[in-house]
Amino acid sequence: MAVPPVPQARTAVPVRAVRVPLLVDVVIGLLTLVALPLALVAIPNTISVVAALLPPGMSQVEMIRAHGLALPAMLVTVPLAAVAVRRFRAAPILVAGLTLLALADVAGGYTDTVTLVGVLRVLHGIGAGMLVPATLVAVAERPRHRVLLPIWAGALAASLLSAQALALWAIRDVSSWQVTLQPYPLLTGVALALAAAYLVLWMISGDGGTRAEGKILPAGRPTSAERGRLALAIVPAAAIAVLGVGITFDWPPRLVVIAAAVVVVAMLALAALGTFEGLGGRTLAFVNVAVGLVVLPTAAQMTYIELGGPLGGPGLKGLWMPFLVAAVIALVAAVLAGRTPETFAARMTVLGLAAVVAGLAAIRLLVPAPSGTPLVVPFVLLAAGSAVALVGAFRTAGLGSAMLGLSLCFPAVLAGFLLGTGIQVNRLQDAAATAQGDGNALVDGFIDALHIWALVGGFVVVGVIVLASVLTRRAAAASVNGEVVIPAPTPSPEEDDNIPRGAGPAD
């Protein structure tokens, strides 16, 4: 008598192989949408807006200097966190970064000295600097990174555009200046809960890597070439951080502008070396410099001009709809760019940067605006263009190149602030010299400074497009002629075992 075969249980494999990874992807997507705005909202220095609420005897200048330490701390942290997240994985770094933000938020409600404000803002900067590369690695190592990576790029572009407005929105109609140190504590708690859930799911899934074609692809440690480029990226980051602090000590504005311009040139030179994973890494580094340099510094100036006052702008209540529309369109555009054929990735990058240039040109035509409706045009062009350019560049580069690009993006943000501030100070000094009591001359000076900065930023982005195209064509021509374009580094045996294959954004 034949014994019927015992049916095999089939429930354990689908739960582990399908449900858990899918849930991890959902959690990572939500965490990206929450954590990136939190990281970017730590950048703006808004203490001067609530200066009237400061205690008597507390120096406003010292408070502004202490409050401004977040961005210098952040841009120095990013390259260090980029190495750490490749070595220790994304989940623990995300939890650590959000824990720092949460602790700084809690302590912010009890601080009463300039020194403690400086310490907490440094913690904000370090936590934010850990979140940006950690979220990128978290999405890049998932099997659905072709969906998650565009979401990450769209969230970053939207956060760069709206960071200043979000920071100001948190302190509207407040009665305590400490709110500047804890702008969105509830959102920080939500992000920390999502990060904890991601950590648990990451541990349950048992791999912490990407599952593709039936095997685990480890994220791997950074190669020696990647570590070398990230170490070099710390140099311009530290230089621009010193300038960012030094400008609060009344350094001459023209000197700061010249020094910031030199640092930007140095970052572009370093971006040209970002070919250790292929020529796409160079383009990605150029895109990060361009996006960081113009988007947040330009949006911050626009936000201040449109707050109302003598310019009669729509104020924050009139700006939320243009920002929301721009954020949604940026996410949609990024997802669509991620679904285009691989052969169109380079074109997407150029089209995205061209849209950024168009957005900067629209500023000269539409800003200032009495209502928020016309501002939809420059906001959408800046956010969507940046998101599309980032997605196109990520698809032609590896994960190590992406870390280098991020390490250049945030020094470029501070460089943009310094260049824009220098232009603004010089223009206002000229306006004050010729105003002769005319208040409208100073108002016109603010507007002229924004228009000049938009013009300068537009030329810089065009220069980046041309530079990237020329270098790419030369490299392609040299490759066709049989020349050695990039000497491929020979990894050590242990490095070769840890190099990710297929886990990068380009796969």
C-alpha positions in Angstrom: 0.0 0.0 0.0 1.5 3.3 -1.1 2.0 5.9 1.6 0.8 9.3 0.4 3.5 12.0 0.5 3.4 14.4 3.4 2.5 17.9 2.2 5.3 20.4 2.9 4.5 23.5 4.8 4.6 26.5 2.5 3.6 29.4 4.7 7.0 30.1 6.3 8.9 31.0 3.1 6.3 33.5 1.7 6.1 35.3 5.1 9.9 35.6 5.3 10.7 36.1 1.6 7.8 38.3 0.5 5.9 39.9 3.3 8.8 41.0 5.5 10.8 42.5 2.6 7.7 44.3 1.3 7.0 45.6 4.8 10.6 46.8 5.1 10.3 48.7 1.8 7.1 50.4 2.9 8.7 51.4 6.2 11.8 52.7 4.5 9.7 54.7 2.1 7.7 56.3 4.9 10.9 56.9 6.9 12.5 58.6 3.9 9.5 61.0 3.5 9.7 61.9 7.2 13.4 61.8 8.0 14.8 63.9 5.1 12.6 67.0 5.8 13.6 66.7 9.5 17.3 66.6 8.5 17.0 69.6 6.2 14.8 71.7 8.6 17.8 71.7 11.0 19.8 73.8 8.6 18.1 77.3 8.7 19.2 79.7 11.3 15.9 81.3 12.5 16.8 82.6 15.9 16.8 86.2 14.7 13.1 86.0 13.9 12.3 85.5 17.6 15.0 87.7 18.9 12.5 89.8 20.8 11.7 86.8 23.0 15.3 86.3 24.1 16.0 86.9 27.8 17.4 90.3 28.8 21.2 90.3 28.7 21.5 87.4 26.2 23.5 88.5 23.2 21.6 88.3 20.0 24.9 88.1 18.0 26.2 85.2 20.1 22.9 83.4 19.9 22.9 83.7 16.1 26.4 82.4 16.0 25.5 79.4 18.2 22.3 78.7 16.4 24.2 78.6 13.1 26.5 75.8 14.1 24.1 73.1 12.8 24.9 73.3 9.1 28.8 73.3 9.6 28.4 70.3 11.9 26.1 68.6 9.4 28.3 69.0 6.3 31.4 67.7 8.1 29.4 64.7 9.5 28.0 63.6 6.1 31.3 62.1 4.6 32.1 60.5 8.0 28.6 59.0 8.2 28.9 57.9 4.6 31.8 55.6 5.6 30.1 54.5 8.8 26.9 53.5 7.1 28.7 51.4 4.5 30.5 49.6 7.3 27.8 49.2 10.0 24.7 49.3 7.7 21.9 51.8 7.5 19.4 50.7 10.2 21.6 51.3 13.3 22.9 54.6 11.9 19.3 55.8 11.3 18.3 55.0 14.8 21.4 56.7 16.2 20.9 59.8 14.1 17.2 60.2 15.0 18.0 59.5 18.7 20.4 62.5 18.6 17.7 64.6 17.1 15.2 63.5 19.7 17.6 64.2 22.6 18.4 67.6 21.2 14.7 68.3 20.8 13.9 67.3 24.4 16.8 69.3 25.9 15.9 72.3 23.7 12.9 73.1 25.9 15.1 73.5 29.0 18.2 75.4 27.7 18.9 78.9 28.8 22.5 79.6 27.8 24.2 80.4 24.6 26.7 77.6 25.2 24.0 74.9 25.5 22.3 76.3 22.4 25.5 75.8 20.5 25.9 72.2 21.8 22.3 71.3 20.9 22.6 72.8 17.4 25.8 70.8 16.9 23.9 67.7 17.9 21.1 68.6 15.4 23.7 69.0 12.7 25.4 65.6 13.5 22.1 63.8 13.6 21.0 65.4 10.4 24.3 64.5 8.8 23.8 60.9 9.7 20.3 60.7 8.4 20.9 61.7 4.8 23.5 59.1 3.8 21.8 56.4 5.9 18.4 56.9 4.2 20.2 56.7 0.8 21.9 53.5 1.6 18.7 52.1 3.1 16.8 52.6 -0.2 19.7 51.6 -2.4 20.2 48.2 -0.8 16.6 47.1 -1.3 15.4 45.0 -4.2 12.8 47.7 -5.1 15.4 50.5 -5.1 14.2 51.6 -8.6 11.0 52.8 -6.8 12.5 53.8 -3.5 15.4 55.8 -5.0 13.2 58.2 -6.9 11.2 58.7 -3.8 14.4 59.6 -1.9 15.5 62.0 -4.6 12.1 63.7 -4.8 12.0 64.0 -1.0 15.5 65.5 -0.9 14.6 68.0 -3.6 11.3 69.0 -1.9 13.1 69.3 1.4 15.8 71.5 0.0 13.1 73.8 -1.5 10.9 74.0 1.6 13.4 73.8 4.5 13.4 77.5 5.2 9.6 77.8 5.1 9.2 74.7 7.4 11.6 76.2 9.9 9.7 79.5 9.9 6.3 77.8 10.0 7.3 76.0 13.3 8.0 79.3 15.1 5.0 81.4 13.9 3.1 83.0 16.8 5.3 81.4 19.4 5.8 82.7 22.9 9.1 81.1 23.6 12.4 81.3 21.6 13.3 77.6 22.6 10.9 76.5 19.9 13.7 77.1 17.4 15.5 74.2 19.1 12.6 71.8 18.8 10.7 72.7 15.7 8.8 69.4 15.1 9.2 67.1 18.1 6.2 65.0 17.2 7.5 64.4 13.8 10.9 63.4 15.3 9.1 60.9 17.5 7.3 59.4 14.5 10.6 59.1 12.5 12.3 57.5 15.5 9.5 54.9 15.8 9.7 54.2 12.0 13.5 53.8 12.4 13.1 51.4 15.3 10.5 49.4 13.3 13.0 49.3 10.4 15.7 48.1 12.7 13.5 45.3 14.0 12.4 44.2 10.6 15.9 44.4 9.3 17.0 42.0 12.1 14.0 39.7 11.5 14.7 39.4 7.8 18.1 38.1 8.7 20.0 39.6 5.8 20.3 43.3 6.1 21.1 43.3 2.4 19.3 43.0 -1.0 17.6 39.8 -2.0 17.9 39.3 -5.8 17.9 36.1 -7.9 17.7 34.0 -4.7 20.8 35.2 -2.9 21.8 37.9 -0.6 23.9 40.8 -1.9 25.8 42.5 1.0 26.1 46.2 1.1 29.8 45.8 1.7 32.5 48.1 3.1 33.7 51.1 1.2 36.7 50.4 -1.1 40.0 52.2 -0.6 39.2 54.5 -3.5 35.9 55.5 -2.0 37.4 56.2 1.4 40.1 58.3 -0.2 37.6 60.5 -2.1 35.4 60.9 1.0 38.5 61.9 3.0 39.2 64.5 0.4 35.6 65.7 0.6 36.1 66.6 4.3 38.7 69.3 3.2 36.3 71.7 1.3 33.6 70.8 3.9 35.8 71.9 6.8 36.9 75.0 4.8 33.4 76.2 4.1 32.4 75.4 7.7 35.1 77.8 8.9 33.8 80.4 6.6 30.3 79.9 7.8 31.3 80.5 11.4 33.8 83.3 10.4 31.1 85.4 8.7 29.4 85.9 12.1 32.6 87.7 13.3 32.1 90.5 10.7 34.6 89.2 8.2 34.5 91.4 5.1 31.6 90.2 2.8 33.8 90.5 -0.4 36.4 88.3 1.2 33.8 85.7 2.2 32.4 85.7 -1.4 35.8 85.2 -2.9 36.7 82.4 -0.5 33.3 80.7 -1.0 33.8 80.9 -4.7 37.2 79.3 -4.4 35.7 76.4 -2.3 33.0 75.9 -5.0 35.8 75.6 -7.6 37.6 73.1 -5.4 34.4 71.0 -5.0 33.9 70.9 -8.8 37.5 69.8 -9.1 36.9 67.1 -6.5 33.7 66.1 -8.4 35.8 65.6 -11.5 37.7 62.9 -9.6 34.5 61.0 -8.7 35.1 58.2 -11.3 36.3 55.4 -9.1 33.1 53.5 -9.9 32.7 54.7 -13.5 32.2 58.0 -15.3 28.6 58.3 -14.0 30.0 59.1 -10.6 31.5 62.4 -11.9 28.2 63.5 -13.3 26.4 62.7 -10.0 29.0 64.7 -8.1 28.5 67.7 -10.4 24.7 67.4 -10.0 25.0 67.4 -6.2 27.2 70.5 -6.2 24.8 72.4 -8.5 21.6 71.4 -6.7 23.1 72.1 -3.2 24.4 75.4 -4.3 21.3 77.0 -5.7 18.1 75.3 -4.5 18.0 75.9 -0.7 19.9 79.2 -0.7 17.6 80.6 -3.4 14.4 79.3 -1.9 15.4 80.8 1.5 15.8 84.2 0.0 12.5 83.9 -1.8 10.7 82.8 1.3 11.9 85.8 3.3 10.9 88.2 0.5 7.4 86.8 0.2 6.7 86.8 4.0 4.8 90.1 3.6 6.0 93.4 5.3 6.9 96.2 2.9 6.9 93.9 -0.1 3.3 92.9 0.4 4.0 89.2 -0.2 1.5 86.4 0.6 3.1 85.3 3.8 3.6 81.7 5.0 -0.2 81.0 4.7 -0.1 82.0 1.1 3.1 80.0 0.4 2.1 76.6 1.7 0.1 75.7 -1.5 3.0 76.4 -3.9 5.4 74.5 -1.7 2.9 71.5 -1.6 2.3 71.5 -5.3 6.1 71.6 -5.9 6.8 68.8 -3.5 4.1 66.5 -5.1 5.2 67.3 -8.6 8.9 66.7 -7.6 8.0 63.2 -6.3 5.9 62.3 -9.4 8.6 63.6 -11.7 11.3 61.6 -9.9 9.3 58.4 -10.1 8.6 58.9 -13.8 12.3 59.6 -14.4 13.1 56.4 -12.6 10.9 54.4 -15.0 12.5 55.7 -18.2 14.8 53.4 -20.2 18.4 53.3 -19.0 19.6 54.9 -22.2 17.7 58.1 -21.3 19.3 58.5 -17.9 22.0 61.0 -19.0 19.3 63.0 -20.9 17.2 63.1 -17.7 20.1 64.6 -15.9 20.6 67.4 -18.4 16.9 68.1 -18.7 16.6 68.3 -14.9 19.4 70.8 -14.6 17.9 72.8 -17.5 14.7 73.0 -15.6 16.6 74.3 -12.6 18.0 77.0 -14.8 14.5 77.8 -16.1 13.3 78.1 -12.5 16.1 80.5 -11.6 15.2 82.6 -14.7 11.5 82.6 -13.6 12.5 84.1 -10.3 13.7 87.2 -12.1 10.4 87.5 -13.8 7.9 86.5 -11.1 9.4 87.4 -7.7 8.2 89.3 -5.8 4.6 88.3 -6.2 1.6 89.7 -4.3 0.0 86.2 -4.2 1.5 82.7 -3.9 0.1 81.5 -7.2 2.8 82.7 -9.6 5.5 81.2 -7.3 4.3 77.7 -8.3 6.3 78.1 -11.5 9.8 78.7 -10.0 9.1 76.3 -7.1 8.1 73.4 -9.4 10.9 74.0 -11.8 13.5 74.0 -9.0 12.2 71.0 -7.1 11.1 68.8 -10.0 14.3 69.7 -12.0 16.5 68.8 -9.1 14.7 65.6 -8.5 14.9 64.5 -12.1 18.6 65.4 -12.4 19.4 63.5 -9.2 17.5 60.4 -10.4 19.1 60.4 -13.8 22.6 60.8 -12.3 22.0 58.1 -9.7 21.1 55.6 -12.4 24.5 56.0 -14.0 26.6 55.8 -10.8 27.3 53.4 -7.9 26.6 53.6 -4.2 30.1 54.8 -3.4 29.8 57.6 -5.9 26.5 58.6 -4.4 28.2 59.0 -1.0 30.8 61.3 -2.5 28.0 63.3 -4.2 26.2 63.8 -0.9 29.5 64.8 0.8 29.7 67.6 -1.8 26.0 68.6 -1.7 25.8 70.2 1.7 29.1 72.1 1.6 27.6 73.5 -1.6 24.5 74.5 0.4 26.6 76.6 2.8 28.6 78.0 -0.1 25.4 79.1 -1.7 24.3 80.8 1.5 27.6 82.6 1.8 27.6 83.7 -1.8 24.0 84.9 -1.6 24.6 86.7 1.7 27.7 88.4 0.3 25.8 89.6 -2.7 22.9 90.8 -0.5 25.2 92.7 1.9 27.1 94.4 -0.9 23.8 95.4 -2.7 22.3 96.7 0.5 25.4 98.7 1.3 25.1 100.3 -2.1 21.4 100.9 -1.6 22.0 102.5 1.8 24.6 104.8 0.4 22.2 106.1 -2.3 18.9 105.8 -0.4 19.0 109.3 1.3 16.1 108.3 3.6 14.2 106.5 0.9 13.0 103.2 2.5 12.0 101.8 -0.8 15.6 101.8 -1.9 16.5 99.1 0.7 13.5 97.1 -0.3 14.6 97.2 -3.9 18.1 96.2 -2.7 16.7 93.0 -1.3 14.9 92.2 -4.5 17.9 93.1 -6.7 20.2 90.9 -4.5 17.8 87.9 -5.1 17.7 88.6 -8.9 21.5 88.9 -9.0 22.0 85.6 -7.1 19.5 83.9 -9.4 21.5 85.1 -12.4 24.8 83.9 -10.8 23.3 80.6 -9.8 21.9 80.1 -13.3 25.3 80.6 -14.9 26.9 78.2 -12.5 24.4 75.5 -13.3 24.8 76.1 -17.0 28.6 75.8 -16.4 28.1 72.5 -14.6 26.1 71.2 -17.5 28.7 72.2 -20.0 31.6 70.9 -17.9 30.0 67.5 -17.3 29.1 67.1 -21.0 32.6 68.1 -22.2 34.4 65.7 -19.8 32.0 62.9 -20.6 32.5 63.3 -24.3 36.3 63.5 -24.0 36.2 60.3 -21.9 34.0 58.5 -24.4 36.3 59.6 -27.3 39.4 58.5 -25.4 37.7 55.1 -24.8 36.9 54.7 -28.4 40.5 55.5 -29.4 41.7 52.8 -27.1 43.2 55.1 -24.4 43.0 54.2 -20.8 40.6 56.6 -19.3 40.3 55.4 -15.7 42.7 53.0 -14.2 40.6 50.4 -12.5 41.8 50.0 -8.9 42.8 46.5 -7.9 41.0 45.7 -4.6 42.6 43.7 -1.9 41.1 40.2 -1.4 39.1 41.3 1.6 37.8 44.3 -0.3 36.9 42.2 -3.3 34.8 40.0 -1.1 32.9 43.0 0.3 32.4 45.0 -2.9 28.6 45.2 -3.6 27.5 43.8 -6.9 24.1 44.9 -7.9 23.3 46.7 -4.7 23.9 50.2 -6.1 21.4 52.6 -7.5 22.5 51.9 -11.1 21.4 48.3 -11.0 
